[in-house]
Amino acid sequence: MHIAVIGSGYVGLVTGACFAEFGVDVTCVDVDDQKIERLLNGVMPIYEPGLEHLVAKNTQAGRLRFTTDVRQAVEQALVIFLAVGTPPLPDGSPDLSYVDSAAASVAQYMNGYKVVVTKSTVPIGTGERIRSLINERKKTRANFGVVSNPEFLREGAAINDFMRPDRVVIGSRDEEAIAIMKDLYRPLYLIEAPFVITSLEAAELTKYAANAFLATKVSFINEIANLCDKIGCDVHDVARGIGMDKRIGSKFLHPGPGFGGSCFPKDTRALSSVARQFGNESLIVDAVIEVNRRQSSEMFAKIGKLVGPLEGKKIAVLGLAFKPETDDMREAPAIGIIQHLTESGATVTAYDPVAKDEAVKVLPDISYADDEYDAVAGADALVFVTEWNQFRALDMTRVRDLMKSPKVADLRNIYEPEDMREMGFEYVGVGR
């Protein structure tokens, strides 16, 4: 089987590389000729563990190709994945212009039966929107099927999530298209991956609902952590106590500076927008968004209480990406926190193992260190924002001796408060 993936960003590239690993012939298409040129030279546009090796392996095997030629890709493919961006509009609703453009290309070059699959996160009704657009613009009498096959990939663990998914959701009313999708995912039947076959609309909503629910857990535990700070108890004890309840579970009960990235902020706002379009209130989702918005201010206040007046102070920030094992800076909590610091007169020196190049684009006016110890030298305070594993094993005696003032705001609760205080640090965590 030959497939095309239109859009070679995070979702499209991982999807294409993993299907190639399944033995499928894959052509990844993008309108960005510079991105395609870099991919042809083996240079990844994103950081994702294991992706560079997977791309190189399958490119060499001839199963994975990159091109800007949409026509050739569409004509050769039986299944065409739309994995283009859906950035938020000012009202929070997704911008579907890239989806429309990709669907128009499919219509223009369709030369036989095709299965058109939305891999991007799209609002309810997008599948039928694509069906109507292709029917209006196609130049042949060829039939086609429309499928919603949302991705559930965690940045930093995307390849494993694709190869060993919790579930595969396939939404369509076209039986032939469903059968082809099952055949495409046949390797996952060998590991008994669960498949959910449903309507287009239910599949589209499932993606938003899943991310909104996980974001709810994050905002909930952050509210509890802020309460723990006032009460004087440890949020880790509370999280452990409630997480042992199998109805709740322990995942996503880790307090911190709030959620960021390409999914949770965008998808919660989009779900709220969809609810309004259908005349429905989204009180819980709206509250989740508001709690997350406030969390950055809560963290800044925590730092201010620890450090005192920030004017003229040097603050070291460790971790910039919104989570470990990625260079993604989209809506990263570090951005708001650092902007608060610099607006208050502090100077910031930051270090992140992989996100510097992306961070410079959104935080061009701060200093960037070569490593953790370079960042903390002469600092009046150290702020942990992203919990990279290498930050868990720092020589904290060396860190203390390098700092001008041994003060630590640990916004990811990487270290134990008592251990830090015994070493001579003034230490604050989140909910501890």
Secondary structure as UniProt FT lines:
FT   STRAND          2..6
FT   HELIX           10..21
FT   TURN            22..23
FT   STRAND          25..29
FT   HELIX           33..40
FT   TURN            41..42
FT   TURN            49..50
FT   HELIX           51..60
FT   TURN            61..62
FT   STRAND          64..67
FT   HELIX           70..76
FT   STRAND          79..82
FT   TURN            90..91
FT   HELIX           97..109
FT   STRAND          114..118
FT   TURN            124..125
FT   HELIX           126..137
FT   STRAND          144..148
FT   TURN            155..156
FT   HELIX           158..163
FT   STRAND          168..171
FT   HELIX           175..184
FT   HELIX           186..189
FT   TURN            190..192
FT   STRAND          195..198
FT   HELIX           200..231
FT   HELIX           235..243
FT   TURN            246..248
FT   TURN            251..252
FT   HELIX           264..277
FT   TURN            278..279
FT   HELIX           283..307
FT   TURN            311..312
FT   STRAND          314..318
FT   TURN            324..325
FT   TURN            330..331
FT   HELIX           333..343
FT   TURN            344..345
FT   STRAND          347..351
FT   HELIX           356..362
FT   TURN            364..365
FT   STRAND          367..368
FT   HELIX           372..376
FT   TURN            377..378
FT   STRAND          381..384
FT   HELIX           389..393
FT   HELIX           396..402
FT   STRAND          407..410
FT   TURN            411..412
FT   HELIX           417..422
FT   TURN            423..424
FT   STRAND          426..428
//
